[in-house]
Amino acid sequence: MVASMFRTRVTTRQVYALGALAAVLFGYDNGIIGAALLFIPRDLPLTPWQKGAVVSATVFGAMLGALGSGPAADRQGRQRILLAAGVVFTVGALGAGAAATVNMLVAFRFILGLGIGIASVIVPLYLAEMAPARERGVITSLNQYMIIVGTALAAALGYALAFAGSWRWMFLIGVFPALVLMVGMLAMPDTPRSLIRRGQPDQARAVLVGLRGDTAETEREFAEITSLEHQQHDSRSLALLSAPWVRRLLLLGALLAIFQQITGINAIVYYAPTILTGFGVSDTTALLFGFLNGLVNIGTIALVVRSKVVDRRGRKPVLLAGLVGMSASLFAVGAAVLILPANSTALFAIAAAAFVVFTNTFSATWGPVLWVMLAEIFPLAVRGAAMAIATLFNWLAAFVISLTFPSFVAFAGIGSAFIVFAVIGVVLFPVVWWMVPETKERSLESLEEAFRTGTRS
């Protein structure tokens, strides 16, 4: 039923676009708090602890959403969990926009976090399993592209609504894309690999034909997926997670997820408006910068997707290049803070330029490549659960950064904080060079066999 509907009513581009729509909500609901936080205290006075709770409640919810969504997607399928994410996003946005107390706002921000956590696991998983091997990097990179689109949309609407201080509408606007996701996923198919794993090979073959065409290559891909699933019939349970080769992949995935966060990205996403106002600019100027930077980010990630750099250059070289660019930009802003006088035009100009370089480098490198690799390296039988575990570490690191960054800045100063992040990037360079395998242009099944037998390169 699902497969036949797919062939007659939706196109391949619609599958990819709707599959990635949850990432727009990820970016929007994660990014809008930076603008809303400037105006919430006018209606709901916040203590410093409550301000931290409003921000970190979403991150805590994302941890739980990520942890639970992977195993659920293995049991119920990727499409159903993305449909559920649409429901969660709708409830969270409605509740946050209508919150009458700080506790209600924290509670519904937590619910939004559940949706963000689900999206962070399932969107790259869905896209990677739908994409052909030769284009898997660029298709899975749509996840990061749509996150950036959502973040830019949050910056634009935050700036537009700042003049009226309409923080409630900043949250409520998120209802509309959530409804589109909810309705749209009703017409989307599940991934062929998930269908085969759940005993629906005929539907899986029909979805593959709809995606690739009725060709000999499609038949070979279907046979490869089916053969691997038959080999794993007795090892499809979570017990596979205890296998030594899978534990090594879990360690790799968890470390990469942590590395992405400790480069400092969410310190800038959550606190950039506050940091810039500390350099002497107004609230609206800081939000305008966020909007313009978001537009540049969209252009950057669009160029990355169109040029297929992740598939052409490979995953590891892109990650290494990202560490160089991010460390250099953070060192520049850190040094400027330490050398230049506070509230100077030069300091703001250097900080703004460095933030642009940092966020665009992240958007072109560690932003998409982490999710591409997490969707590639884990075995099919436990792919959802393994991605959930790795993504949990990503959110744990984000939670620690978002919670401790203000205190660390108060203790060491903003300049020292950014120099610490820059040094972390330098330290990570040889670690990533040594531990990360190259996965470009390999089918998911051939990668799994290589990891199982220890021939990863």
Secondary structure, DSSP 8 states (H G I E B T S, - for coil): -HHHHHHHH--HHHHHHHHHHHHHHHHHHHHHHHHHTTTHHHHS---HHHHHHHHHHHHHHHHHHHHHHHHHHHHH-HHHHHHHHHHHHHHHHHHHHH--SHHHHHHHHHHHHHHHHHHHHHHHHHHHHHS-GGGHHHHHTHHHHHHHHHHHHHHHHHHHHHTTT-HHHHHHTTHHHHHHHHHHHTT----HHHHHHTT-HHHHHHHHHHHH-SSHHHHHHHHHHHHHHHHTTTS-SGGGGGSHHHHHHHHHHHHHHHHHHHTTHHHHHHHHHHHHHTTT--HHHHHHHHHHHHHHHHHHHHHHHHHTHHHHH-HHHHHHHHHHHHHHHHHHHHHHHHHS-TT-HHHHHHHHHHHHHHHHHHHHTHHHHHHHHHHHHS-GGGHHHHHHHHHHHHHHHHHHHHHHHHHHHHHH-HHHHHHHHHHHHHHHHHHHHHH----TT--HHHHHHHHHHT---
